[in-house]
Amino acid sequence: LRDRRSLANDGMFMIVVTVDKQTGAVVGRPEIVTRGFVHLNERDPIMDEAIERIIKAIDTPGDHISEIALLKSQIKDAVSRYLYEQTKRRPMVFPVVVEV
């Protein structure tokens, strides 16, 4: 019930990151999908900076991702903190890691 209230009040922010299964390297640019959050488009400075924060959060030495749960946690923490700093809202952040 608390999650439903949070979604209704602050919306959601879903981040999709694609990772190469064999090498662990991040493939392509992260994608962001928002619902019920402040009206943003792909060219919005908040979205641009959110993507930069995601890239910094997943940038590990050697560019190798070995632990998916840790990656999700890093993404969620970085984006949640940034969005609160900018909007004073706490949308639910859903990091999705797709292995290809």
Backbone atoms as SQL, in Angstrom:
CREATE TABLE atoms (id INTEGER PRIMARY KEY, chain TEXT, resi INTEGER, resn TEXT, atom TEXT, x REAL, y REAL, z REAL);
INSERT INTO atoms VALUES
  (1, 'A', 1, 'LEU', 'N', 0.829, -1.199, 0.000),
  (2, 'A', 1, 'LEU', 'CA', 0.000, 0.000, 0.000),
  (3, 'A', 1, 'LEU', 'C', 0.873, 1.262, 0.000),
  (4, 'A', 2, 'ARG', 'N', 1.964, 1.208, 0.764),
  (5, 'A', 2, 'ARG', 'CA', 2.868, 2.354, 0.809),
  (6, 'A', 2, 'ARG', 'C', 3.473, 2.610, -0.575),
  (7, 'A', 3, 'ASP', 'N', 3.813, 1.533, -1.280),
  (8, 'A', 3, 'ASP', 'CA', 4.379, 1.669, -2.623),
  (9, 'A', 3, 'ASP', 'C', 3.381, 2.306, -3.585),
  (10, 'A', 4, 'ARG', 'N', 2.128, 1.969, -3.443),
  (11, 'A', 4, 'ARG', 'CA', 1.104, 2.554, -4.321),
  (12, 'A', 4, 'ARG', 'C', 0.966, 4.052, -4.077),
  (13, 'A', 5, 'ARG', 'N', 1.038, 4.442, -2.807),
  (14, 'A', 5, 'ARG', 'CA', 0.979, 5.874, -2.487),
  (15, 'A', 5, 'ARG', 'C', 2.188, 6.603, -3.067),
  (16, 'A', 6, 'SER', 'N', 3.345, 5.977, -2.929),
  (17, 'A', 6, 'SER', 'CA', 4.567, 6.581, -3.456),
  (18, 'A', 6, 'SER', 'C', 4.472, 6.757, -4.969),
  (19, 'A', 7, 'LEU', 'N', 3.979, 5.735, -5.659),
  (20, 'A', 7, 'LEU', 'CA', 3.811, 5.835, -7.114),
  (21, 'A', 7, 'LEU', 'C', 2.825, 6.938, -7.480),
  (22, 'A', 8, 'ALA', 'N', 1.739, 7.041, -6.722),
  (23, 'A', 8, 'ALA', 'CA', 0.728, 8.051, -7.013),
  (24, 'A', 8, 'ALA', 'C', 1.262, 9.460, -6.777),
  (25, 'A', 9, 'ASN', 'N', 2.049, 9.639, -5.721),
  (26, 'A', 9, 'ASN', 'CA', 2.546, 10.975, -5.374),
  (27, 'A', 9, 'ASN', 'C', 3.786, 11.383, -6.158),
  (28, 'A', 10, 'ASP', 'N', 4.730, 10.469, -6.304),
  (29, 'A', 10, 'ASP', 'CA', 6.030, 10.825, -6.860),
  (30, 'A', 10, 'ASP', 'C', 6.356, 10.162, -8.194),
  (31, 'A', 11, 'GLY', 'N', 5.587, 9.173, -8.606),
  (32, 'A', 11, 'GLY', 'CA', 5.819, 8.521, -9.887),
  (33, 'A', 11, 'GLY', 'C', 6.911, 7.468, -9.844),
  (34, 'A', 12, 'MET', 'N', 7.348, 7.053, -11.025),
  (35, 'A', 12, 'MET', 'CA', 8.403, 6.046, -11.111),
  (36, 'A', 12, 'MET', 'C', 9.407, 6.426, -12.183),
  (37, 'A', 13, 'PHE', 'N', 10.584, 5.884, -12.016),
  (38, 'A', 13, 'PHE', 'CA', 11.717, 6.178, -12.886),
  (39, 'A', 13, 'PHE', 'C', 12.387, 4.845, -13.157),
  (40, 'A', 14, 'MET', 'N', 12.231, 4.303, -14.369),
  (41, 'A', 14, 'MET', 'CA', 12.818, 3.005, -14.691),
  (42, 'A', 14, 'MET', 'C', 14.036, 3.208, -15.586),
  (43, 'A', 15, 'ILE', 'N', 15.124, 2.544, -15.204),
  (44, 'A', 15, 'ILE', 'CA', 16.379, 2.649, -15.939),
  (45, 'A', 15, 'ILE', 'C', 16.722, 1.282, -16.503),
  (46, 'A', 16, 'VAL', 'N', 16.938, 1.205, -17.802),
  (47, 'A', 16, 'VAL', 'CA', 17.290, -0.060, -18.450),
  (48, 'A', 16, 'VAL', 'C', 18.739, 0.029, -18.924),
  (49, 'A', 17, 'VAL', 'N', 19.562, -0.892, -18.400),
  (50, 'A', 17, 'VAL', 'CA', 20.977, -0.957, -18.762),
  (51, 'A', 17, 'VAL', 'C', 21.227, -2.324, -19.378),
  (52, 'A', 18, 'THR', 'N', 21.890, -2.360, -20.519),
  (53, 'A', 18, 'THR', 'CA', 22.200, -3.615, -21.198),
  (54, 'A', 18, 'THR', 'C', 23.663, -3.964, -20.960),
  (55, 'A', 19, 'VAL', 'N', 23.895, -5.225, -20.543),
  (56, 'A', 19, 'VAL', 'CA', 25.241, -5.697, -20.217),
  (57, 'A', 19, 'VAL', 'C', 25.550, -6.937, -21.046),
  (58, 'A', 20, 'ASP', 'N', 26.756, -7.010, -21.581),
  (59, 'A', 20, 'ASP', 'CA', 27.207, -8.189, -22.315),
  (60, 'A', 20, 'ASP', 'C', 27.428, -9.328, -21.322),
  (61, 'A', 21, 'LYS', 'N', 26.759, -10.443, -21.538),
  (62, 'A', 21, 'LYS', 'CA', 26.823, -11.571, -20.613),
  (63, 'A', 21, 'LYS', 'C', 28.228, -12.157, -20.505),
  (64, 'A', 22, 'GLN', 'N', 28.952, -12.201, -21.590),
  (65, 'A', 22, 'GLN', 'CA', 30.278, -12.826, -21.580),
  (66, 'A', 22, 'GLN', 'C', 31.356, -11.916, -21.011),
  (67, 'A', 23, 'THR', 'N', 31.349, -10.670, -21.402),
  (68, 'A', 23, 'THR', 'CA', 32.420, -9.769, -20.966),
  (69, 'A', 23, 'THR', 'C', 32.043, -8.930, -19.754),
  (70, 'A', 24, 'GLY', 'N', 30.748, -8.764, -19.513),
  (71, 'A', 24, 'GLY', 'CA', 30.308, -7.925, -18.410),
  (72, 'A', 24, 'GLY', 'C', 30.329, -6.445, -18.731),
  (73, 'A', 25, 'ALA', 'N', 30.662, -6.088, -19.964),
  (74, 'A', 25, 'ALA', 'CA', 30.731, -4.679, -20.362),
  (75, 'A', 25, 'ALA', 'C', 29.334, -4.131, -20.639),
  (76, 'A', 26, 'VAL', 'N', 29.153, -2.863, -20.323),
  (77, 'A', 26, 'VAL', 'CA', 27.884, -2.204, -20.604),
  (78, 'A', 26, 'VAL', 'C', 27.791, -1.960, -22.105),
  (79, 'A', 27, 'VAL', 'N', 26.641, -2.317, -22.687),
  (80, 'A', 27, 'VAL', 'CA', 26.415, -2.187, -24.123),
  (81, 'A', 27, 'VAL', 'C', 25.451, -1.026, -24.357),
  (82, 'A', 28, 'GLY', 'N', 25.879, -0.064, -25.139),
  (83, 'A', 28, 'GLY', 'CA', 25.000, 1.053, -25.474),
  (84, 'A', 28, 'GLY', 'C', 24.792, 2.022, -24.325),
  (85, 'A', 29, 'ARG', 'N', 23.832, 2.884, -24.526),
  (86, 'A', 29, 'ARG', 'CA', 23.517, 3.938, -23.558),
  (87, 'A', 29, 'ARG', 'C', 22.311, 3.512, -22.720),
  (88, 'A', 30, 'PRO', 'N', 22.310, 3.810, -21.430),
  (89, 'A', 30, 'PRO', 'CA', 21.140, 3.479, -20.601),
  (90, 'A', 30, 'PRO', 'C', 19.888, 4.195, -21.119),
  (91, 'A', 31, 'GLU', 'N', 18.750, 3.544, -20.957),
  (92, 'A', 31, 'GLU', 'CA', 17.476, 4.141, -21.352),
  (93, 'A', 31, 'GLU', 'C', 16.660, 4.417, -20.106),
  (94, 'A', 32, 'ILE', 'N', 15.898, 5.513, -20.135),
  (95, 'A', 32, 'ILE', 'CA', 15.079, 5.899, -18.989),
  (96, 'A', 32, 'ILE', 'C', 13.626, 5.997, -19.430),
  (97, 'A', 33, 'VAL', 'N', 12.742, 5.416, -18.605),
  (98, 'A', 33, 'VAL', 'CA', 11.301, 5.505, -18.827),
  (99, 'A', 33, 'VAL', 'C', 10.698, 6.078, -17.551),
  (100, 'A', 34, 'THR', 'N', 9.904, 7.137, -17.663),
  (101, 'A', 34, 'THR', 'CA', 9.269, 7.727, -16.487),
  (102, 'A', 34, 'THR', 'C', 7.756, 7.665, -16.626),
  (103, 'A', 35, 'ARG', 'N', 7.100, 7.539, -15.490),
  (104, 'A', 35, 'ARG', 'CA', 5.640, 7.580, -15.432),
  (105, 'A', 35, 'ARG', 'C', 5.241, 8.302, -14.150),
  (106, 'A', 36, 'GLY', 'N', 4.373, 9.284, -14.287),
  (107, 'A', 36, 'GLY', 'CA', 3.861, 9.983, -13.123),
  (108, 'A', 36, 'GLY', 'C', 4.869, 10.892, -12.446),
  (109, 'A', 37, 'PHE', 'N', 6.034, 11.048, -13.047),
  (110, 'A', 37, 'PHE', 'CA', 7.065, 11.928, -12.509),
  (111, 'A', 37, 'PHE', 'C', 6.916, 13.271, -13.208),
  (112, 'A', 38, 'VAL', 'N', 7.652, 14.287, -12.791),
  (113, 'A', 38, 'VAL', 'CA', 7.555, 15.591, -13.448),
  (114, 'A', 38, 'VAL', 'C', 7.723, 15.413, -14.950),
  (115, 'A', 39, 'HIS', 'N', 7.051, 16.241, -15.716),
  (116, 'A', 39, 'HIS', 'CA', 7.078, 16.100, -17.177),
  (117, 'A', 39, 'HIS', 'C', 8.489, 16.353, -17.699),
  (118, 'A', 40, 'LEU', 'N', 9.087, 15.315, -18.216),
  (119, 'A', 40, 'LEU', 'CA', 10.433, 15.416, -18.767),
  (120, 'A', 40, 'LEU', 'C', 10.431, 14.850, -20.174),
  (121, 'A', 41, 'ASN', 'N', 11.305, 15.373, -21.004),
  (122, 'A', 41, 'ASN', 'CA', 11.504, 14.746, -22.302),
  (123, 'A', 41, 'ASN', 'C', 12.961, 14.320, -22.399),
  (124, 'A', 42, 'GLU', 'N', 13.313, 13.659, -23.470),
  (125, 'A', 42, 'GLU', 'CA', 14.657, 13.096, -23.598),
  (126, 'A', 42, 'GLU', 'C', 15.750, 14.156, -23.618),
  (127, 'A', 43, 'ARG', 'N', 15.421, 15.369, -23.984),
  (128, 'A', 43, 'ARG', 'CA', 16.431, 16.424, -24.075),
  (129, 'A', 43, 'ARG', 'C', 16.484, 17.292, -22.821),
  (130, 'A', 44, 'ASP', 'N', 15.718, 16.961, -21.827),
  (131, 'A', 44, 'ASP', 'CA', 15.683, 17.736, -20.597),
  (132, 'A', 44, 'ASP', 'C', 17.024, 17.635, -19.868),
  (133, 'A', 45, 'PRO', 'N', 17.515, 18.738, -19.298),
  (134, 'A', 45, 'PRO', 'CA', 18.796, 18.685, -18.575),
  (135, 'A', 45, 'PRO', 'C', 18.791, 17.701, -17.406),
  (136, 'A', 46, 'ILE', 'N', 17.652, 17.527, -16.752),
  (137, 'A', 46, 'ILE', 'CA', 17.572, 16.562, -15.647),
  (138, 'A', 46, 'ILE', 'C', 17.789, 15.153, -16.181),
  (139, 'A', 47, 'MET', 'N', 17.203, 14.842, -17.333),
  (140, 'A', 47, 'MET', 'CA', 17.388, 13.513, -17.923),
  (141, 'A', 47, 'MET', 'C', 18.832, 13.309, -18.358),
  (142, 'A', 48, 'ASP', 'N', 19.425, 14.332, -18.965),
  (143, 'A', 48, 'ASP', 'CA', 20.823, 14.228, -19.395),
  (144, 'A', 48, 'ASP', 'C', 21.741, 13.968, -18.210),
  (145, 'A', 49, 'GLU', 'N', 21.539, 14.723, -17.139),
  (146, 'A', 49, 'GLU', 'CA', 22.389, 14.548, -15.961),
  (147, 'A', 49, 'GLU', 'C', 22.116, 13.204, -15.285),
  (148, 'A', 50, 'ALA', 'N', 20.859, 12.749, -15.291),
  (149, 'A', 50, 'ALA', 'CA', 20.545, 11.433, -14.719),
  (150, 'A', 50, 'ALA', 'C', 21.302, 10.345, -15.473),
  (151, 'A', 51, 'ILE', 'N', 21.350, 10.440, -16.791),
  (152, 'A', 51, 'ILE', 'CA', 22.088, 9.451, -17.582),
  (153, 'A', 51, 'ILE', 'C', 23.577, 9.523, -17.262),
  (154, 'A', 52, 'GLU', 'N', 24.105, 10.733, -17.100),
  (155, 'A', 52, 'GLU', 'CA', 25.519, 10.872, -16.732),
  (156, 'A', 52, 'GLU', 'C', 25.795, 10.233, -15.374),
  (157, 'A', 53, 'ARG', 'N', 24.875, 10.423, -14.434),
  (158, 'A', 53, 'ARG', 'CA', 25.048, 9.813, -13.102),
  (159, 'A', 53, 'ARG', 'C', 24.978, 8.289, -13.189),
  (160, 'A', 54, 'ILE', 'N', 24.113, 7.775, -14.039),
  (161, 'A', 54, 'ILE', 'CA', 24.013, 6.323, -14.227),
  (162, 'A', 54, 'ILE', 'C', 25.319, 5.796, -14.796),
  (163, 'A', 55, 'ILE', 'N', 25.849, 6.470, -15.800),
  (164, 'A', 55, 'ILE', 'CA', 27.101, 6.032, -16.421),
  (165, 'A', 55, 'ILE', 'C', 28.234, 6.037, -15.399),
  (166, 'A', 56, 'LYS', 'N', 28.303, 7.076, -14.570),
  (167, 'A', 56, 'LYS', 'CA', 29.332, 7.125, -13.523),
  (168, 'A', 56, 'LYS', 'C', 29.149, 5.995, -12.517),
  (169, 'A', 57, 'ALA', 'N', 27.893, 5.700, -12.166),
  (170, 'A', 57, 'ALA', 'CA', 27.622, 4.649, -11.181),
  (171, 'A', 57, 'ALA', 'C', 28.016, 3.272, -11.694),
  (172, 'A', 58, 'ILE', 'N', 27.892, 3.046, -13.000),
  (173, 'A', 58, 'ILE', 'CA', 28.206, 1.718, -13.537),
  (174, 'A', 58, 'ILE', 'C', 29.608, 1.631, -14.099),
  (175, 'A', 59, 'ASP', 'N', 30.329, 2.742, -14.077),
  (176, 'A', 59, 'ASP', 'CA', 31.696, 2.748, -14.596),
  (177, 'A', 59, 'ASP', 'C', 32.627, 2.147, -13.550),
  (178, 'A', 60, 'THR', 'N', 33.016, 0.901, -13.773),
  (179, 'A', 60, 'THR', 'CA', 33.900, 0.210, -12.836),
  (180, 'A', 60, 'THR', 'C', 35.265, 0.030, -13.478),
  (181, 'A', 61, 'PRO', 'N', 36.301, -0.146, -12.670),
  (182, 'A', 61, 'PRO', 'CA', 37.626, -0.372, -13.258),
  (183, 'A', 61, 'PRO', 'C', 37.605, -1.558, -14.221),
  (184, 'A', 62, 'GLY', 'N', 38.147, -1.368, -15.386),
  (185, 'A', 62, 'GLY', 'CA', 38.160, -2.433, -16.383),
  (186, 'A', 62, 'GLY', 'C', 36.845, -2.558, -17.121),
  (187, 'A', 63, 'ASP', 'N', 35.836, -1.742, -16.734),
  (188, 'A', 63, 'ASP', 'CA', 34.539, -1.742, -17.412),
  (189, 'A', 63, 'ASP', 'C', 33.876, -3.114, -17.387),
  (190, 'A', 64, 'HIS', 'N', 34.049, -3.874, -16.298),
  (191, 'A', 64, 'HIS', 'CA', 33.485, -5.216, -16.197),
  (192, 'A', 64, 'HIS', 'C', 32.468, -5.269, -15.054),
  (193, 'A', 65, 'ILE', 'N', 31.268, -5.690, -15.358),
  (194, 'A', 65, 'ILE', 'CA', 30.208, -5.808, -14.362),
  (195, 'A', 65, 'ILE', 'C', 30.086, -7.275, -13.976),
  (196, 'A', 66, 'SER', 'N', 30.348, -7.591, -12.717),
  (197, 'A', 66, 'SER', 'CA', 30.290, -8.996, -12.319),
  (198, 'A', 66, 'SER', 'C', 29.087, -9.296, -11.433),
  (199, 'A', 67, 'GLU', 'N', 28.628, -8.348, -10.660),
  (200, 'A', 67, 'GLU', 'CA', 27.531, -8.593, -9.731),
  (201, 'A', 67, 'GLU', 'C', 26.346, -7.698, -10.096),
  (202, 'A', 68, 'ILE', 'N', 25.296, -8.315, -10.633),
  (203, 'A', 68, 'ILE', 'CA', 24.134, -7.569, -11.117),
  (204, 'A', 68, 'ILE', 'C', 23.427, -6.843, -9.972),
  (205, 'A', 69, 'ALA', 'N', 23.291, -7.493, -8.812),
  (206, 'A', 69, 'ALA', 'CA', 22.607, -6.868, -7.676),
  (207, 'A', 69, 'ALA', 'C', 23.339, -5.607, -7.220),
  (208, 'A', 70, 'LEU', 'N', 24.661, -5.654, -7.217),
  (209, 'A', 70, 'LEU', 'CA', 25.452, -4.485, -6.840),
  (210, 'A', 70, 'LEU', 'C', 25.266, -3.363, -7.862),
  (211, 'A', 71, 'LEU', 'N', 25.251, -3.719, -9.120),
  (212, 'A', 71, 'LEU', 'CA', 25.039, -2.736, -10.184),
  (213, 'A', 71, 'LEU', 'C', 23.688, -2.042, -10.013),
  (214, 'A', 72, 'LYS', 'N', 22.642, -2.816, -9.770),
  (215, 'A', 72, 'LYS', 'CA', 21.309, -2.247, -9.573),
  (216, 'A', 72, 'LYS', 'C', 21.287, -1.304, -8.378),
  (217, 'A', 73, 'SER', 'N', 21.930, -1.709, -7.301),
  (218, 'A', 73, 'SER', 'CA', 21.978, -0.889, -6.096),
  (219, 'A', 73, 'SER', 'C', 22.703, 0.432, -6.346),
  (220, 'A', 74, 'GLN', 'N', 23.820, 0.380, -7.059),
  (221, 'A', 74, 'GLN', 'CA', 24.577, 1.594, -7.368),
  (222, 'A', 74, 'GLN', 'C', 23.753, 2.555, -8.223),
  (223, 'A', 75, 'ILE', 'N', 23.066, 2.010, -9.209),
  (224, 'A', 75, 'ILE', 'CA', 22.234, 2.838, -10.085),
  (225, 'A', 75, 'ILE', 'C', 21.108, 3.479, -9.283),
  (226, 'A', 76, 'LYS', 'N', 20.415, 2.679, -8.491),
  (227, 'A', 76, 'LYS', 'CA', 19.280, 3.181, -7.713),
  (228, 'A', 76, 'LYS', 'C', 19.710, 4.287, -6.756),
  (229, 'A', 77, 'ASP', 'N', 20.805, 4.072, -6.040),
  (230, 'A', 77, 'ASP', 'CA', 21.284, 5.074, -5.084),
  (231, 'A', 77, 'ASP', 'C', 21.649, 6.384, -5.778),
  (232, 'A', 78, 'ALA', 'N', 22.402, 6.285, -6.864),
  (233, 'A', 78, 'ALA', 'CA', 22.859, 7.489, -7.563),
  (234, 'A', 78, 'ALA', 'C', 21.686, 8.286, -8.131),
  (235, 'A', 79, 'VAL', 'N', 20.749, 7.599, -8.759),
  (236, 'A', 79, 'VAL', 'CA', 19.622, 8.290, -9.394),
  (237, 'A', 79, 'VAL', 'C', 18.654, 8.837, -8.355),
  (238, 'A', 80, 'SER', 'N', 18.361, 8.062, -7.327),
  (239, 'A', 80, 'SER', 'CA', 17.447, 8.531, -6.279),
  (240, 'A', 80, 'SER', 'C', 17.968, 9.803, -5.628),
  (241, 'A', 81, 'ARG', 'N', 19.240, 9.799, -5.290),
  (242, 'A', 81, 'ARG', 'CA', 19.861, 10.963, -4.652),
  (243, 'A', 81, 'ARG', 'C', 19.783, 12.188, -5.581),
  (244, 'A', 82, 'TYR', 'N', 20.126, 11.998, -6.837),
  (245, 'A', 82, 'TYR', 'CA', 20.109, 13.106, -7.791),
  (246, 'A', 82, 'TYR', 'C', 18.696, 13.663, -7.985),
  (247, 'A', 83, 'LEU', 'N', 17.714, 12.785, -8.173),
  (248, 'A', 83, 'LEU', 'CA', 16.349, 13.252, -8.402),
  (249, 'A', 83, 'LEU', 'C', 15.811, 14.018, -7.203),
  (250, 'A', 84, 'TYR', 'N', 16.154, 13.570, -5.999),
  (251, 'A', 84, 'TYR', 'CA', 15.697, 14.305, -4.821),
  (252, 'A', 84, 'TYR', 'C', 16.359, 15.681, -4.752),
  (253, 'A', 85, 'GLU', 'N', 17.651, 15.744, -5.059),
  (254, 'A', 85, 'GLU', 'CA', 18.359, 17.035, -5.060),
  (255, 'A', 85, 'GLU', 'C', 17.698, 18.021, -6.022),
  (256, 'A', 86, 'GLN', 'N', 17.280, 17.541, -7.184),
  (257, 'A', 86, 'GLN', 'CA', 16.744, 18.414, -8.231),
  (258, 'A', 86, 'GLN', 'C', 15.269, 18.743, -8.070),
  (259, 'A', 87, 'THR', 'N', 14.474, 17.780, -7.598),
  (260, 'A', 87, 'THR', 'CA', 13.022, 17.960, -7.613),
  (261, 'A', 87, 'THR', 'C', 12.362, 17.906, -6.243),
  (262, 'A', 88, 'LYS', 'N', 13.103, 17.486, -5.223),
  (263, 'A', 88, 'LYS', 'CA', 12.556, 17.280, -3.870),
  (264, 'A', 88, 'LYS', 'C', 11.423, 16.255, -3.880),
  (265, 'A', 89, 'ARG', 'N', 11.470, 15.350, -4.848),
  (266, 'A', 89, 'ARG', 'CA', 10.515, 14.239, -4.925),
  (267, 'A', 89, 'ARG', 'C', 11.296, 12.942, -4.900),
  (268, 'A', 90, 'ARG', 'N', 10.649, 11.894, -4.435),
  (269, 'A', 90, 'ARG', 'CA', 11.292, 10.587, -4.341),
  (270, 'A', 90, 'ARG', 'C', 10.512, 9.553, -5.162),
  (271, 'A', 91, 'PRO', 'N', 10.695, 9.567, -6.468),
  (272, 'A', 91, 'PRO', 'CA', 10.010, 8.551, -7.282),
  (273, 'A', 91, 'PRO', 'C', 10.599, 7.171, -6.998),
  (274, 'A', 92, 'MET', 'N', 9.817, 6.155, -7.273),
  (275, 'A', 92, 'MET', 'CA', 10.349, 4.797, -7.146),
  (276, 'A', 92, 'MET', 'C', 11.302, 4.589, -8.317),
  (277, 'A', 93, 'VAL', 'N', 12.507, 4.144, -8.015),
  (278, 'A', 93, 'VAL', 'CA', 13.526, 3.937, -9.039),
  (279, 'A', 93, 'VAL', 'C', 13.683, 2.440, -9.252),
  (280, 'A', 94, 'PHE', 'N', 13.480, 2.005, -10.490),
  (281, 'A', 94, 'PHE', 'CA', 13.576, 0.595, -10.849),
  (282, 'A', 94, 'PHE', 'C', 14.707, 0.387, -11.851),
  (283, 'A', 95, 'PRO', 'N', 15.876, -0.038, -11.393),
  (284, 'A', 95, 'PRO', 'CA', 16.932, -0.364, -12.347),
  (285, 'A', 95, 'PRO', 'C', 16.695, -1.761, -12.927),
  (286, 'A', 96, 'VAL', 'N', 16.794, -1.883, -14.233),
  (287, 'A', 96, 'VAL', 'CA', 16.630, -3.163, -14.916),
  (288, 'A', 96, 'VAL', 'C', 17.915, -3.429, -15.689),
  (289, 'A', 97, 'VAL', 'N', 18.541, -4.573, -15.412),
  (290, 'A', 97, 'VAL', 'CA', 19.769, -4.935, -16.109),
  (291, 'A', 97, 'VAL', 'C', 19.454, -6.100, -17.031),
  (292, 'A', 98, 'VAL', 'N', 19.672, -5.900, -18.320),
  (293, 'A', 98, 'VAL', 'CA', 19.405, -6.918, -19.325),
  (294, 'A', 98, 'VAL', 'C', 20.742, -7.472, -19.797),
  (295, 'A', 99, 'GLU', 'N', 20.907, -8.777, -19.680),
  (296, 'A', 99, 'GLU', 'CA', 22.130, -9.418, -20.154),
  (297, 'A', 99, 'GLU', 'C', 21.906, -9.946, -21.565),
  (298, 'A', 100, 'VAL', 'N', 22.811, -9.593, -22.479),
  (299, 'A', 100, 'VAL', 'CA', 22.707, -10.073, -23.862),
  (300, 'A', 100, 'VAL', 'C', 23.952, -10.836, -24.244);
